[in-house]
């Protein structure tokens, strides 16, 4: 007999898998918009955050318009929100999009999943302790996976441009910060309010670069459909589903299941964009995803 707890657990798993699939599909569509429709990463990130943030806040404002401004009432919450919005939300999305533009969605997504290893290293350094055997293995696998993705096994050449590699790794760092920093807010404020304000602030910060009033790229119905897909199905839906899933399953389990995004974006990129993916890419990607699973199944016991 299925218990209510089992049903809720399955519901949480379903939510995070929906989020991972949507993120993977969105990465593929983003690559299409950059490489085929010639949109600029700056323009798309700015428009994406401003529209997605507004659409997240509107239902909350309809229910309680005063409540959405509570996060601004104290100096501490304002400071934390601004730091999270600029150094977490905005930099994470911008660096990921630039990595896609300079390379492809598959490798950019896989490189971004170096974030758990970075979080593990941060925890080890801050706690001033020796890494566990699992942490050491995960970090070695992450480094080996990155090497295979970047070089295709040949130490004398780079298979990806330095720009794609550097922005992909930087995006992992910003994802690590995005994951670690907002724990205070996620407990205190509703997820749509936190994400909505963070995206709006990030979008406003990007205005000098993005200039949404100055469209760059091919203006067509295909571009419009792609942009709306990235905003709705690649931003609002997956972010909401992922944060909701943590109500029913553990953050470690959610993080592990979210790594399915890497497989989704690889399969979509091969199927729809004919992105070449070699044996070294598959092995390197598998190594990095394995680090996510290892670190999620054996979380560190010290406090960050």
N, C-alpha and C positions, 0 to 999 in steps of 0.2 A: 504493500500500500504506500502510495506517495504521500509524504507528509508536507504540510505547508512550508516547512523550512527547506525541503528538497526542491519544491516548486520555485521558491524565491531564489535559491542558489542557481537553478537552471535559468531563471529569468535574468539574473546578473550575468551569467556566462553568455547568454544570447545578446544582451546589450553590448558587452565589450567586443564580441565578434562582429556585430553590426558596425560598431565604431571602427574597428580595424579594417573591415572591408571598405567602408566609405572613405577612410583616409587613403587606403591603397589606390582606389579608383580615382580619387581626387588628384593624387600625385601624377598619375598617368595623364589625366586631362590637363593638368598644369604644364607638363612637358609638351603636350600637343599645342597648347596656347603659346608657349614660348618659341618652340622650334618651327612650327608651321604657320601660326597666325601672327607671330612676331610681336607679341605683347611684351612689355618690359616688366621685370620682377617688381620694381619699385611701384609702378602703377597698380598692378594686380594686388600686391600686399596692402597698399593703402585703401583701395576700394573694398577689398575683402574684409578688412578689419572694421572699417567705418560702417558698412552695411550690416555685417554679421552682428557687430556689437549693438547696433540700433535695434535689429530684429530680436535679439535676446532680451533687451530691456523693455521693449514695448509691452509684452504680456504682463511683466511684473509691474509696470507702471499702471496698467489697466486695473490690476488688483489692488495695488497700494502705492500710489505715486509718491507719497512721502517716504515710504520704506526704502525705495531705491537710493535715496540720498543719505540714509543713515551711515553708510560706509564713509562718508565725507565729514562726519561730525567731529571726530577727534583728530588731533594732530598725528598721533601714532598710526591710526588706520589710514589716513591720507598718505603718509610717508610710505607705508608698506605697499599700498595700492600702486603708487607711482613707480616704486622700484620694481614691483612684479610686472607691471604693464610694459615698462620700457626695456628692462634688462631680461625679462622672461618672455612675455608674450610677443612683443614687437621684434626683438632680436632673433628669437627662435624662428618665427615665421619668415622674416626677411632672409636670414642666412640659409634656411632650407630652400627657399625659392631661388636664390642666387646659385646654390649648388646644383639645382635641377637645370637651370638655364645654362650653366657652364659645363654640365655633364649630362646626366640623365636621372630620371626619377628613381630608378631601381637602386643605383649606387648611392644616391643622396639619402634615400630612406634607410638603407642598410648602415651607412656611416653614422646616421643619426642615432642608431641603436647602440652606439658606443657609450651613450649616456649612463647606463647602469654601472659600467666599469668605472667611469669617471666619478660617479657618486661613491662607489666602493673605495676608490683611492682617496677621495676627500675625507671619508669617514676614518680611514686608517691613519692618515696624516694628522687629522684633528685630534683623534683619541690617543695618538702616539703609541700605537700598539703594532705588533707584527701581524701581517695578514694571515688569515687562515689558509689551509691547503686549498679549499674551494675558491677563495678569493684570488689566490695566486694563480690557480688554473684558469679562472675566468679572465683575468687580466692578460695572461699569456695568449689565450685563445683570441681575445679581442685584438691584440697586437698582430698576431699571425693572420687573422682574418682581414685586417686592414691592409697588411702587406700584400696579400694575394689579390685583393680588389684593386689596389693602386698599381701594382706591377705586373699582374697576370703571371706571377712566378719568375719574372725576369728582373734581376736586380739592376740591370743596366738601363732599363727604360721605364717610363711612366705611362701606363695605359690611360690614365685620366690626366686632364690638365691640372697644373698646380692650383689654379683658381678653384676648380671643382673639388679637389681634395681638401684644400685649406678651409673653404666655406662649409664643406660637409662635416669636417671635424669640429669647426666652430659651432655649427648647428647642434652637434651633440652636446657641447659644453653648455649652450644656452638651454637645451632641453633638460639637462641635469639641474641647472639653476631653477628652471620653471617647475621641476618636480619637487625639489627640496624646499624652496623658499616659502611657498604660500600656505603651508600647513595651518598656520594661525587663522588665516582668512577662510579657508575652506571649512573650518569647523564653525566659525562664527557667522558667516554670511551665506545666503543661498547661492548655489553655483551659477545660475544665470546672471545674477547681479554682479558677482565677482568677474566672470568672464566678459559680460557685456561692457562693464566700465573699462576693464583692461584692454579690450579690443578697441574701444573708442579712443582711449588715451594713446594707444599704440598707433592708431590711424592718424590721429592729429599730429603726433610726433613725426610721422612719415610724410606729412603734407609737403614740406619743401622739396623732397625728393620725388614723391609719387605724383603730385599735381593731378588729381583726378579730373580736373577740368581740361587737361591736355592729354587726349587719348593717343597712345602709341601702339601701333599695330594695324591689322586688317579689320576694318569695321564691317562686320557681316553677321548674319543670323547665327552662323556656326560659332563665332566668337562670343556672341551674347549668351547662347545656350551653355557654352563652356564656362563662362564667367559665373553664371548663376548656379551651375552645378558645383563649382568650387566653393561658392559662398554658402549655399544651402546644404548640399550633401557632403561637402568636404570640410565644413567648418561648424555650422550650428548643430547639425544632427550628431556627428561623431563626438564632439566635445561634450555635448549634453549626455549622450548615451554612456560615454566612458565614466563621467563623474557620477551619474546615477548608478552605474554598475557597482561602484564601491560601497553602496548602501547594502548590497546583497552578497557580495563576495569580498575577500580580503584584497587590499591594494597589491600584495605580492602576486596573487592569482590573476588579478586584472592586468598587471604589468606583463606577466608571462603570456597571457592570451592575446594581448595587444600586439605582441611581436608577430602575429599572423599578418599584420600589415605589410611586413617586408616580403612575405611570399606572395601576397595579393598583388603588390605593385610590380614585382618581377614578372609574374604570369601575365598581367594585363599589358605590361610594356612589351613583352615578347609577342603576345597575340595581336595587339592593336597597333603598336608602333614599330614592330620589327626591330626592337632594340637587341643588339647582339649580346649574348650572355654565355661566356665560356665556362668550361669545367672549373677553372680557377675562381671565377666569380661565384659559382654555386658553392664551392668549398669555403671560400672566404665568407660569404654570406651566412652559411650554416654555422661557421665558427662564432660569428658575432651574435647570431640569434641564440646559440647555445649558451653564451655568457649571460644573456638575459634570463634564461631558464635556470641556470645554476645559481645566480645571485638571488633570484626570486624564491627559489626553493630553500636556500640557506642564507636568509638575511642576517646581517651582522647584529650582534646583541648589544653593542654599545650605542649610546645616544649620539646623535649627530650634533 
